[in-house]
Amino acid sequence: MAKMDDSDLLKHLQANEEDSAEYIDLIGATRLKAMREYYREPYPGDEELDGWSTIVTSEVSDAVEAMLPGLVDTFTSSDEAVVFEPTKPEDVDGAAQATDACNYVFYKQNNGFLVLYTAIKDALIAQNCAVEWRLVSEMVRDVQEVQGAPIEALAMMEAQGFEIEAATPIPQPPQPPMMDEMGMLIEPPQLFNARVSRKKEKKSIRVEAFPPEQLHIKRGWTTPLLNDCPYVARAMEVTLSDLKQMGFKGVTAADLRASDD
């Protein structure tokens, strides 16, 4: 297959986006009906039925809430959301490290319990759920306390990009005068207690469950495994800050103007 240029790639993505959006609209009515039944909302037009009862029963909500604890417990009864099994003796240490790393990201860096709870509840109500992970980059302030630093050390830290937020001179106790080899008086160096900071990039992995109606896939794709799906996208509203956290460094506000494309 010939390599696409930017124009052909954009047209290809737009065609897939339109097709998947139409597919989502087709199944959206079924999900909307399920959501209305769960939240016991009247159906559109019910208010025009003169003499009919306005009571909405709670069978769907009761069934979901009854099944949810057992399903959540199945996935959260262990503190390991995922386990890597070694296939060879030399893979034992690597599998253990991969298991620890993934579970740390899922349960420590993210609220893994809430992710599973939300996804399972979406699956019961809307007959589908969606979870994604992505690498998030953000700028954070690295604050450090410096004790007993001479003025030269603070100047060196400034040259390295640190900002001196506060610097308090340390009172020097009285000392007998000191002379160098030439008989010149040596002044004791003034020391400081300081607080310094600088901005640095922090990267982390974010795992979150999102509304299944935001998940766009190629029409007719039937398996929940999306690795080989030709088109997978998430339709969501984002801010300029969100895009920068996702790694899109060159995006400006002008690029985010409303468009039908």
CORPE-V969188 format. One record per pair of residues at least 24 apart in sequence whose ideal C-beta (glycine too) atoms are under 10 Angstrom apart, sorted by sequence separation. I is the first residue (numbers start at 1). J is the second residue. If there is no record, write none. Layout:
# CORPE-V969188
i=I j=J
i=I j=J
This chain:
# CORPE-V969188
i=36 j=60
i=37 j=61
i=38 j=62
i=79 j=103
i=81 j=105
i=82 j=106
i=141 j=165
i=168 j=192
i=169 j=193
i=210 j=234
i=211 j=235
i=35 j=60
i=38 j=63
i=78 j=103
i=81 j=106
i=167 j=192
i=168 j=193
i=169 j=194
i=211 j=236
i=34 j=60
i=37 j=63
i=38 j=64
i=80 j=106
i=81 j=107
i=166 j=192
i=167 j=193
i=168 j=194
i=210 j=236
i=33 j=60
i=37 j=64
i=38 j=65
i=80 j=107
i=106 j=133
i=166 j=193
i=167 j=194
i=168 j=195
i=79 j=107
i=105 j=133
i=164 j=192
i=166 j=194
i=167 j=195
i=165 j=194
i=166 j=195
i=167 j=196
i=34 j=64
i=164 j=194
i=165 j=195
i=166 j=196
i=76 j=107
i=81 j=112
i=164 j=195
i=165 j=196
i=81 j=113
i=162 j=194
i=163 j=195
i=164 j=196
i=165 j=197
i=79 j=112
i=163 j=196
i=164 j=197
i=81 j=115
i=162 j=196
i=163 j=197
i=81 j=116
i=161 j=196
i=162 j=197
i=163 j=198
i=76 j=112
i=160 j=196
i=161 j=197
i=162 j=198
i=163 j=199
i=75 j=112
i=76 j=113
i=152 j=189
i=157 j=194
i=161 j=198
i=75 j=113
i=151 j=189
i=153 j=191
i=154 j=192
i=158 j=196
i=160 j=198
i=161 j=199
i=150 j=189
i=151 j=190
i=153 j=192
i=157 j=196
i=161 j=200
i=206 j=245
i=75 j=115
i=76 j=116
i=150 j=190
i=151 j=191
i=154 j=194
i=158 j=198
i=206 j=246
i=72 j=113
i=75 j=116
i=76 j=117
i=150 j=191
i=151 j=192
i=153 j=194
i=157 j=198
i=204 j=245
i=74 j=116
i=75 j=117
i=149 j=191
i=150 j=192
i=154 j=196
i=203 j=245
i=148 j=191
i=149 j=192
i=72 j=116
i=75 j=119
i=76 j=120
i=147 j=191
i=148 j=192
i=149 j=193
i=203 j=247
i=71 j=116
i=72 j=117
i=75 j=120
i=147 j=192
i=148 j=193
i=149 j=194
i=71 j=117
i=74 j=120
i=146 j=192
i=147 j=193
i=148 j=194
i=72 j=119
i=146 j=193
i=147 j=194
i=149 j=196
i=69 j=117
i=72 j=120
i=145 j=193
i=146 j=194
i=68 j=117
i=71 j=120
i=72 j=121
i=145 j=194
i=146 j=195
i=71 j=121
i=144 j=194
i=145 j=195
i=146 j=196
i=69 j=120
i=144 j=195
i=145 j=196
i=68 j=120
i=71 j=123
i=143 j=195
i=144 j=196
i=67 j=120
i=68 j=121
i=71 j=124
i=143 j=196
i=144 j=197
i=67 j=121
i=142 j=196
i=143 j=197
i=144 j=198
i=142 j=197
i=143 j=198
i=64 j=120
i=65 j=121
i=68 j=124
i=141 j=197
i=142 j=198
i=64 j=121
i=67 j=124
i=68 j=125
i=141 j=198
i=142 j=199
i=141 j=199
i=142 j=200
i=64 j=123
i=65 j=124
i=140 j=199
i=141 j=200
i=64 j=124
i=139 j=199
i=140 j=200
i=142 j=202
i=63 j=124
i=64 j=125
i=139 j=200
i=140 j=201
i=139 j=201
i=140 j=202
i=138 j=201
i=139 j=202
i=60 j=124
i=61 j=125
i=137 j=201
i=138 j=202
i=60 j=125
i=137 j=202
i=138 j=203
i=136 j=202
i=137 j=203
i=138 j=204
i=136 j=203
i=137 j=204
i=135 j=203
i=136 j=204
i=135 j=204
i=136 j=205
i=134 j=204
i=135 j=205
i=136 j=206
i=134 j=205
i=135 j=206
i=133 j=205
i=134 j=206
i=133 j=206
i=134 j=207
i=132 j=206
i=133 j=207
i=134 j=208
i=132 j=207
i=133 j=208
i=131 j=207
i=132 j=208
i=131 j=208
i=132 j=209
i=130 j=208
i=131 j=209
i=132 j=210
i=130 j=209
i=131 j=210
i=129 j=209
i=130 j=210
i=129 j=210
i=130 j=211
i=131 j=212
i=129 j=211
i=130 j=212
i=132 j=214
i=38 j=121
i=128 j=211
i=129 j=212
i=130 j=213
i=132 j=215
i=128 j=212
i=130 j=214
i=131 j=215
i=126 j=211
i=127 j=212
i=128 j=213
i=130 j=215
i=38 j=124
i=39 j=125
i=123 j=209
i=126 j=212
i=129 j=215
i=35 j=122
i=38 j=125
i=122 j=209
i=125 j=212
i=126 j=213
i=128 j=215
i=130 j=217
i=37 j=125
i=38 j=126
i=121 j=209
i=122 j=210
i=119 j=208
i=120 j=209
i=122 j=211
i=123 j=212
i=34 j=124
i=35 j=125
i=118 j=208
i=119 j=209
i=122 j=212
i=31 j=122
i=34 j=125
i=35 j=126
i=118 j=209
i=119 j=210
i=122 j=213
i=34 j=126
i=115 j=207
i=117 j=209
i=118 j=210
i=33 j=126
i=34 j=127
i=115 j=208
i=116 j=209
i=118 j=211
i=119 j=212
i=31 j=125
i=32 j=126
i=110 j=204
i=114 j=208
i=115 j=209
i=130 j=224
i=31 j=126
i=109 j=204
i=110 j=205
i=112 j=207
i=114 j=209
i=115 j=210
i=129 j=224
i=30 j=126
i=31 j=127
i=109 j=205
i=110 j=206
i=111 j=207
i=128 j=224
i=130 j=226
i=30 j=127
i=31 j=128
i=109 j=206
i=110 j=207
i=111 j=208
i=28 j=126
i=30 j=128
i=109 j=207
i=110 j=208
i=27 j=126
i=105 j=204
i=106 j=205
i=27 j=127
i=105 j=205
i=107 j=207
i=132 j=232
i=134 j=234
i=27 j=128
i=104 j=205
i=105 j=206
i=106 j=207
i=105 j=207
i=132 j=234
i=102 j=205
i=138 j=241
i=101 j=205
i=130 j=234
i=139 j=244
i=136 j=242
i=138 j=244
i=139 j=245
i=137 j=244
i=138 j=245
i=137 j=245
i=136 j=245
i=137 j=246
i=135 j=245
i=136 j=246
i=137 j=247
i=134 j=245
i=135 j=246
i=136 j=247
i=137 j=248
i=134 j=246
i=135 j=247
i=137 j=249
i=134 j=247
i=81 j=207
i=35 j=213
i=31 j=211
i=31 j=212
i=32 j=213
i=31 j=213
i=28 j=212
i=27 j=212
i=28 j=213
i=27 j=213
i=24 j=212
i=25 j=213
i=24 j=213
i=24 j=214
i=24 j=215
i=24 j=216
i=23 j=216
i=24 j=217
i=26 j=219
i=23 j=217
i=20 j=215
i=21 j=216
i=23 j=218
i=24 j=219
i=20 j=216
i=23 j=219
i=19 j=216
i=20 j=217
i=22 j=219
i=23 j=220
i=18 j=216
i=20 j=218
i=21 j=219
i=23 j=221
i=17 j=216
i=19 j=218
i=20 j=219
i=16 j=216
i=19 j=219
i=16 j=217
i=19 j=220
i=20 j=221
i=16 j=218
i=16 j=219
i=20 j=231
i=24 j=235
i=19 j=231
i=20 j=232
i=21 j=233
i=20 j=233
i=16 j=230
i=17 j=231
i=21 j=235
i=16 j=231
i=20 j=235
i=15 j=231
i=16 j=232
i=17 j=233
i=16 j=233
i=12 j=230
i=13 j=231
i=17 j=235
i=12 j=231
i=13 j=233
i=17 j=261
i=14 j=261
i=13 j=261
i=10 j=261
